[in-house]
């Protein structure tokens, strides 16, 4: 194992408040339904397609909306916090000789700015794409550029689409239960490992 690759939102950070603010700002402009804070827990238990139907958001508009969404998100970046215990985990992984990368649908600008402000300096690579369902392509690009095989890395994510992408590439995946998709959503994709708290990730890798 050479690299541990993390998703950003929901995995490394709790960004529910920033995501909610960004979505509702865009919903106002594009006539989508707004999301209430008390609805978030229920939304964790349904798929992205089911969410899009509930809030009158056609998925074909994702490539247009996502760049605008993360620009709006940036204005609420101060509301984003590292998951408790994550800074210690990253430090321990780095100390043990693992390189750390981030592959996310968020923008590189948002991630780099957040990490710099929080004093997180041990991230070697950040790769981003506004394509919600295109993470497998970024993973393949990452493996090729770093001359790695699927067994040289492990991915840590919180959503069903993370697991689907990893299985397409042949990468082992750790699903974290504190993220945005509940177990009811991800169980059909059968993640390789499950972490209930950040320190579990180190145990799994070791």
C-alpha positions as CSV (number, residue, x, y, z in Angstrom):
1,X,0.0,0.0,0.0
2,X,1.5,3.3,-1.1
3,X,-1.3,5.8,-1.3
4,X,-4.5,6.4,0.8
5,X,-6.9,8.4,-1.3
6,X,-9.7,10.3,0.4
7,X,-12.9,11.8,-0.7
8,X,-13.4,15.4,0.7
9,X,-17.0,16.3,1.6
10,X,-18.5,14.0,4.1
11,X,-15.3,12.0,4.5
12,X,-12.5,14.3,5.6
13,X,-14.8,17.2,6.5
14,X,-18.3,17.9,7.7
15,X,-19.6,20.4,5.2
16,X,-23.3,19.9,5.6
17,X,-24.0,23.5,6.4
18,X,-21.9,24.9,3.5
19,X,-23.5,22.4,1.1
20,X,-27.0,23.3,2.3
21,X,-26.3,27.0,2.0
22,X,-24.9,26.6,-1.5
23,X,-27.8,24.4,-2.7
24,X,-30.5,26.7,-1.4
25,X,-28.8,29.7,-2.9
26,X,-28.8,28.0,-6.3
27,X,-32.3,26.6,-5.8
28,X,-33.6,30.2,-5.5
29,X,-32.1,31.2,-8.8
30,X,-33.1,28.0,-10.8
31,X,-36.4,27.2,-9.3
32,X,-35.4,24.0,-7.5
33,X,-36.9,23.0,-4.2
34,X,-34.9,24.1,-1.1
35,X,-33.6,21.6,1.4
36,X,-34.4,22.1,5.1
37,X,-31.7,21.2,7.7
38,X,-34.1,18.7,9.3
39,X,-34.4,16.8,6.0
40,X,-30.7,15.9,5.7
41,X,-30.8,12.7,7.8
42,X,-33.7,11.4,5.7
43,X,-31.8,12.3,2.5
44,X,-28.9,10.2,3.6
45,X,-31.1,7.1,3.1
46,X,-32.1,7.7,-0.5
47,X,-30.0,7.7,-3.7
48,X,-28.9,10.7,-5.7
49,X,-31.5,9.9,-8.4
50,X,-34.3,9.8,-5.7
51,X,-33.0,13.1,-4.3
52,X,-33.1,14.8,-7.7
53,X,-36.7,13.8,-8.2
54,X,-37.7,15.0,-4.7
55,X,-36.2,18.4,-5.3
56,X,-37.1,18.9,-9.0
57,X,-33.5,18.8,-10.1
58,X,-32.8,17.1,-13.4
59,X,-29.5,15.2,-13.3
60,X,-28.6,16.2,-16.9
61,X,-28.1,19.8,-15.5
62,X,-25.3,18.6,-13.2
63,X,-22.4,19.6,-15.5
64,X,-23.8,23.1,-15.7
65,X,-24.8,23.5,-12.0
66,X,-21.8,21.9,-10.3
67,X,-19.1,24.6,-11.0
68,X,-21.6,27.3,-9.9
69,X,-22.5,25.2,-6.8
70,X,-18.9,25.0,-5.6
71,X,-18.3,28.7,-6.3
72,X,-21.2,29.4,-4.0
73,X,-19.9,26.8,-1.5
74,X,-16.6,28.7,-1.3
75,X,-18.4,31.6,0.3
76,X,-19.5,29.4,3.2
77,X,-16.1,27.6,3.6
78,X,-15.7,28.9,7.1
79,X,-18.7,26.6,8.1
80,X,-16.7,23.5,7.0
81,X,-14.9,21.6,9.8
82,X,-12.5,18.6,9.8
83,X,-14.1,15.4,11.1
84,X,-13.0,14.9,14.7
85,X,-9.9,12.7,14.8
86,X,-9.1,13.2,11.1
87,X,-6.1,15.5,11.5
88,X,-4.5,12.9,13.8
89,X,-5.3,10.1,11.3
90,X,-3.6,12.0,8.5
91,X,-0.6,12.7,10.6
92,X,-0.3,9.1,11.6
93,X,-0.7,7.9,8.0
94,X,2.0,10.3,6.9
95,X,4.3,9.2,9.8
96,X,3.8,5.6,8.7
97,X,5.0,6.3,5.2
98,X,1.7,6.4,3.3
99,X,1.2,9.2,0.8
100,X,-2.2,10.9,1.0
101,X,-4.3,12.1,-2.0
102,X,-7.7,13.6,-2.4
103,X,-10.1,12.8,-5.3
104,X,-13.2,14.9,-5.1
105,X,-16.1,16.4,-7.0
106,X,-15.4,19.7,-5.1
107,X,-13.1,22.3,-6.6
108,X,-9.4,22.2,-6.1
109,X,-9.5,25.8,-5.0
110,X,-11.9,25.1,-2.2
111,X,-10.0,22.0,-0.9
112,X,-6.5,23.7,-1.1
113,X,-7.8,26.8,0.7
114,X,-9.5,24.8,3.4
115,X,-6.4,22.6,4.1
116,X,-4.1,25.5,4.2
117,X,-6.3,27.4,6.7
118,X,-6.5,24.3,8.9
119,X,-2.7,23.7,8.8
120,X,-3.0,20.3,7.0
121,X,0.2,20.0,5.0
122,X,0.6,16.3,4.2
123,X,-1.6,16.0,1.2
124,X,0.5,15.1,-1.8
125,X,-2.1,15.2,-4.6
126,X,-5.5,16.8,-5.1
127,X,-7.5,15.8,-8.2
128,X,-11.0,17.2,-8.9
129,X,-13.8,16.8,-11.4
130,X,-17.2,18.5,-11.6
131,X,-18.6,15.2,-13.0
132,X,-20.5,13.7,-10.1
133,X,-20.3,10.2,-11.6
134,X,-16.9,10.4,-13.2
135,X,-14.5,9.5,-10.3
136,X,-13.4,6.3,-11.9
137,X,-11.9,8.2,-14.8
138,X,-9.9,10.4,-12.3
139,X,-8.8,7.3,-10.5
140,X,-7.5,5.7,-13.7
141,X,-5.7,8.9,-14.5
142,X,-4.1,9.0,-11.1
143,X,-2.9,5.4,-11.3
144,X,-1.4,6.0,-14.7
145,X,0.4,9.2,-13.8
146,X,1.8,7.7,-10.6
147,X,2.6,4.4,-12.2
148,X,0.5,2.5,-9.7
149,X,-1.6,-0.6,-9.7
150,X,-5.0,-0.9,-8.1
151,X,-3.4,-2.9,-5.2
152,X,-1.1,0.1,-4.4
153,X,-3.9,2.3,-3.2
154,X,-7.1,2.3,-1.1
155,X,-9.9,4.8,-1.3
156,X,-11.9,6.2,1.6
157,X,-15.3,7.6,0.8
158,X,-18.8,8.1,2.1
159,X,-21.1,7.7,-0.9
160,X,-22.5,5.0,-3.1
161,X,-20.9,6.6,-6.2
162,X,-17.5,6.3,-4.5
163,X,-17.9,2.6,-4.1
164,X,-19.2,2.1,-7.7
165,X,-16.2,4.1,-9.1
166,X,-13.7,2.1,-7.1
167,X,-15.2,-1.2,-8.2
168,X,-14.9,-0.1,-11.9
169,X,-11.2,0.5,-11.4
170,X,-10.5,-2.5,-9.0
171,X,-9.6,-0.4,-6.0
172,X,-10.4,-1.5,-2.5
173,X,-12.8,1.0,-0.8
174,X,-13.4,1.9,2.8
175,X,-16.9,3.4,3.4
176,X,-17.2,5.8,6.4
177,X,-20.5,5.8,8.2
178,X,-20.3,9.4,9.3
179,X,-20.7,10.7,5.7
180,X,-23.6,11.7,3.4
181,X,-24.9,8.2,2.3
182,X,-26.4,6.0,5.0
183,X,-25.8,2.2,5.0
184,X,-29.2,1.6,3.5
185,X,-27.9,3.3,0.3
186,X,-24.4,1.8,0.1
187,X,-25.0,-1.8,1.3
188,X,-26.1,-3.0,-2.2
189,X,-22.7,-2.0,-3.5
190,X,-20.9,-3.9,-0.8
191,X,-17.9,-1.8,0.3
192,X,-14.8,-3.7,1.1
193,X,-14.4,-2.2,4.6
194,X,-16.5,-0.1,6.9
195,X,-15.1,2.6,9.3
196,X,-17.2,3.9,12.2
197,X,-14.6,6.4,13.3
198,X,-11.3,7.8,11.7
199,X,-9.0,5.6,13.7
200,X,-10.6,2.5,12.1
201,X,-9.1,3.5,8.8
202,X,-5.6,3.1,10.2
203,X,-6.5,-0.3,11.6
204,X,-7.9,-1.4,8.2
205,X,-4.9,-0.3,6.3
206,X,-2.5,-1.8,8.8
